[in-house]
Amino acid sequence: MQTLITKEKFLEEHNRLSPSNLRATLALLNQFKEEKKPLLKDTEWCLEKHRIPFISWLTALPKEDKKVGRLSRAKEIFKNYPETHYEG
């Protein structure tokens, strides 16, 4: 029997069972749900039914898309300020 759980609980369980390169965010789950509407008709999730399709979808994403919802250091803007020399 398949146990239905909330999206948040699915995320928690998925991340607990996954290596660091397959960990997800709520933003990624929302994106998956939008793209796979027929698979996710209800608001409830099933770890046994949805985890393997989610992992397949996640591994097929371009690397940039996996950072949705995360702070990416690559996108930070660094400004070069003039050096200040103090003479004492």
C-alpha positions as CSV (number, residue, x, y, z in Angstrom):
1,M,0.0,0.0,0.0
2,Q,1.2,3.5,-0.8
3,T,1.3,6.0,2.0
4,L,0.4,9.5,1.1
5,I,2.4,12.3,2.7
6,T,2.8,16.1,2.4
7,K,5.2,17.7,0.0
8,E,7.3,18.9,2.9
9,K,7.5,15.4,4.4
10,F,8.4,14.0,0.9
11,L,11.2,16.5,0.6
12,E,12.5,15.7,4.1
13,E,12.5,11.9,3.4
14,H,14.0,12.3,-0.1
15,N,16.8,14.5,1.2
16,R,17.5,12.1,4.1
17,L,17.8,9.1,1.7
18,S,19.7,10.9,-1.1
19,P,23.4,11.8,-1.5
20,S,24.2,15.5,-1.4
21,N,24.2,15.9,-5.2
22,L,20.5,14.7,-5.4
23,R,19.2,16.8,-2.5
24,A,16.3,19.0,-3.5
25,T,14.4,22.2,-2.4
26,L,10.7,23.1,-2.3
27,A,11.3,25.2,-5.4
28,L,12.5,22.1,-7.3
29,L,9.6,20.0,-6.1
30,N,7.2,22.8,-7.3
31,Q,8.9,22.9,-10.7
32,F,8.7,19.0,-10.9
33,K,5.0,19.2,-10.0
34,E,4.3,21.8,-12.7
35,E,6.1,19.8,-15.4
36,K,4.6,16.4,-14.3
37,K,1.0,17.4,-13.6
38,P,-0.5,14.0,-14.7
39,L,1.7,12.2,-12.3
40,L,0.8,14.5,-9.4
41,K,-3.0,14.9,-9.5
42,D,-3.4,15.3,-5.8
43,T,-1.8,17.5,-3.3
44,E,-0.4,14.5,-1.5
45,W,2.8,12.8,-2.4
46,C,3.9,9.1,-2.2
47,L,7.5,8.3,-1.6
48,E,7.2,4.9,-3.3
49,K,5.5,6.3,-6.4
50,H,7.0,9.7,-6.9
51,R,10.6,9.4,-5.8
52,I,12.1,7.5,-8.7
53,P,10.4,9.8,-11.3
54,F,11.6,12.8,-9.3
55,I,15.2,11.5,-9.2
56,S,15.1,10.8,-13.0
57,W,13.8,14.3,-13.7
58,L,16.3,15.8,-11.3
59,T,19.3,14.1,-12.9
60,A,18.1,15.2,-16.4
61,L,18.0,18.9,-15.4
62,P,20.8,21.2,-16.6
63,K,23.2,22.0,-13.8
64,E,22.0,25.7,-13.6
65,D,18.3,24.6,-13.0
66,K,19.3,22.5,-10.0
67,K,20.2,25.6,-8.2
68,V,16.6,27.0,-8.2
69,G,15.7,28.1,-4.8
70,R,19.3,28.0,-3.5
71,L,21.7,30.8,-3.1
72,S,24.3,30.4,-5.8
73,R,27.7,32.0,-5.3
74,A,28.2,32.0,-9.0
75,K,25.4,34.5,-9.5
76,E,26.7,36.9,-6.8
77,I,28.0,40.2,-8.1
78,F,31.4,41.2,-6.8
79,K,32.5,44.7,-7.3
80,N,36.1,45.9,-7.4
81,Y,36.5,48.8,-5.1
82,P,39.6,51.0,-5.2
83,E,42.3,49.9,-2.8
84,T,42.7,52.2,0.1
85,H,46.2,52.6,1.5
86,Y,46.5,53.9,5.0
87,E,49.7,55.5,6.0
88,G,50.2,55.9,9.6
